[in-house]
């Protein structure tokens, strides 16, 4: 596992390069020469945090307030006003 370092300026210029480097190991992003942030693969983050990878259902439950099935989440989709016309295909 290799560790890469990007200055804030280099990170801003080429985020893709930092993401590619993160595949090999953590990427430290420096601010004025001092480490300020770390970029990790999500799998590495989950391992460090002692968590399992979140499922789509876990993410959706978190969006609607953490209640299973979205209880308490109100959603009123707008009604579409559609005008149907007949088509002459002769």
C-alpha beads as a LAMMPS data file, in Angstrom:
LAMMPS data file: protein, C-alpha beads

90 atoms
89 bonds

1 atom types
1 bond types

-500.0 500.0 xlo xhi
-500.0 500.0 ylo yhi
-500.0 500.0 zlo zhi

Masses

1 110.0

Atoms # bond

1 1 1 0.000 0.000 0.000
2 1 1 1.537 3.295 -1.053
3 1 1 0.698 6.727 0.318
4 1 1 0.410 9.696 -2.049
5 1 1 0.393 13.397 -1.240
6 1 1 -1.278 16.162 -3.263
7 1 1 -1.213 19.853 -2.516
8 1 1 -4.632 21.502 -2.431
9 1 1 -3.777 23.216 -5.701
10 1 1 -2.738 19.962 -7.419
11 1 1 -5.812 18.196 -6.071
12 1 1 -8.070 20.946 -7.432
13 1 1 -6.376 20.821 -10.832
14 1 1 -6.584 17.051 -11.220
15 1 1 -9.090 15.302 -8.972
16 1 1 -9.030 12.274 -11.283
17 1 1 -5.318 11.739 -10.609
18 1 1 -5.987 11.788 -6.860
19 1 1 -8.795 9.261 -7.279
20 1 1 -6.528 6.979 -9.313
21 1 1 -3.830 7.284 -6.639
22 1 1 -6.375 6.401 -3.923
23 1 1 -6.793 2.972 -5.532
24 1 1 -3.212 2.189 -4.437
25 1 1 -3.547 3.629 -0.925
26 1 1 -4.519 6.723 1.037
27 1 1 -4.020 10.161 -0.495
28 1 1 -3.135 13.058 1.780
29 1 1 -4.196 16.504 0.608
30 1 1 -2.075 19.250 2.070
31 1 1 -2.937 22.826 2.859
32 1 1 0.088 25.100 3.163
33 1 1 2.349 22.048 3.324
34 1 1 0.503 20.318 6.178
35 1 1 -1.838 17.327 5.801
36 1 1 -5.412 18.591 5.963
37 1 1 -7.525 15.838 4.386
38 1 1 -7.291 12.163 3.489
39 1 1 -8.878 10.518 0.467
40 1 1 -9.633 6.790 0.767
41 1 1 -11.425 4.124 -1.217
42 1 1 -14.837 3.625 0.356
43 1 1 -13.953 0.015 1.187
44 1 1 -10.927 1.217 3.163
45 1 1 -13.070 3.759 5.000
46 1 1 -15.615 1.108 5.997
47 1 1 -12.806 -1.133 7.216
48 1 1 -11.308 1.675 9.334
49 1 1 -14.714 2.644 10.706
50 1 1 -15.574 -0.973 11.502
51 1 1 -18.691 -0.793 9.366
52 1 1 -20.034 -2.891 6.559
53 1 1 -20.683 -1.320 3.194
54 1 1 -24.073 0.407 3.220
55 1 1 -26.757 -1.176 1.076
56 1 1 -29.030 0.890 -1.137
57 1 1 -31.835 0.303 1.377
58 1 1 -29.656 1.656 4.217
59 1 1 -28.902 4.775 2.189
60 1 1 -32.572 5.300 1.310
61 1 1 -33.607 4.835 4.960
62 1 1 -31.027 7.429 6.002
63 1 1 -32.431 9.897 3.476
64 1 1 -35.962 9.625 4.883
65 1 1 -34.951 10.131 8.476
66 1 1 -33.762 6.670 9.415
67 1 1 -37.224 5.175 9.705
68 1 1 -37.801 1.887 7.889
69 1 1 -40.195 2.267 4.997
70 1 1 -39.931 6.039 5.056
71 1 1 -42.609 6.587 7.708
72 1 1 -43.050 10.271 8.368
73 1 1 -41.712 11.233 4.957
74 1 1 -44.291 13.091 2.909
75 1 1 -44.109 13.122 -0.852
76 1 1 -46.723 14.560 -3.157
77 1 1 -45.714 14.171 -6.781
78 1 1 -47.122 16.835 -9.079
79 1 1 -50.079 15.857 -11.244
80 1 1 -49.346 15.811 -14.938
81 1 1 -51.777 17.568 -17.224
82 1 1 -51.736 15.467 -20.384
83 1 1 -53.830 16.190 -23.417
84 1 1 -54.507 13.105 -25.530
85 1 1 -55.169 13.543 -29.218
86 1 1 -56.075 11.031 -31.876
87 1 1 -53.567 10.459 -34.657
88 1 1 -54.456 9.832 -38.270
89 1 1 -51.979 7.256 -39.610
90 1 1 -53.321 7.070 -43.191

Bonds

1 1 1 2
2 1 2 3
3 1 3 4
4 1 4 5
5 1 5 6
6 1 6 7
7 1 7 8
8 1 8 9
9 1 9 10
10 1 10 11
11 1 11 12
12 1 12 13
13 1 13 14
14 1 14 15
15 1 15 16
16 1 16 17
17 1 17 18
18 1 18 19
19 1 19 20
20 1 20 21
21 1 21 22
22 1 22 23
23 1 23 24
24 1 24 25
25 1 25 26
26 1 26 27
27 1 27 28
28 1 28 29
29 1 29 30
30 1 30 31
31 1 31 32
32 1 32 33
33 1 33 34
34 1 34 35
35 1 35 36
36 1 36 37
37 1 37 38
38 1 38 39
39 1 39 40
40 1 40 41
41 1 41 42
42 1 42 43
43 1 43 44
44 1 44 45
45 1 45 46
46 1 46 47
47 1 47 48
48 1 48 49
49 1 49 50
50 1 50 51
51 1 51 52
52 1 52 53
53 1 53 54
54 1 54 55
55 1 55 56
56 1 56 57
57 1 57 58
58 1 58 59
59 1 59 60
60 1 60 61
61 1 61 62
62 1 62 63
63 1 63 64
64 1 64 65
65 1 65 66
66 1 66 67
67 1 67 68
68 1 68 69
69 1 69 70
70 1 70 71
71 1 71 72
72 1 72 73
73 1 73 74
74 1 74 75
75 1 75 76
76 1 76 77
77 1 77 78
78 1 78 79
79 1 79 80
80 1 80 81
81 1 81 82
82 1 82 83
83 1 83 84
84 1 84 85
85 1 85 86
86 1 86 87
87 1 87 88
88 1 88 89
89 1 89 90
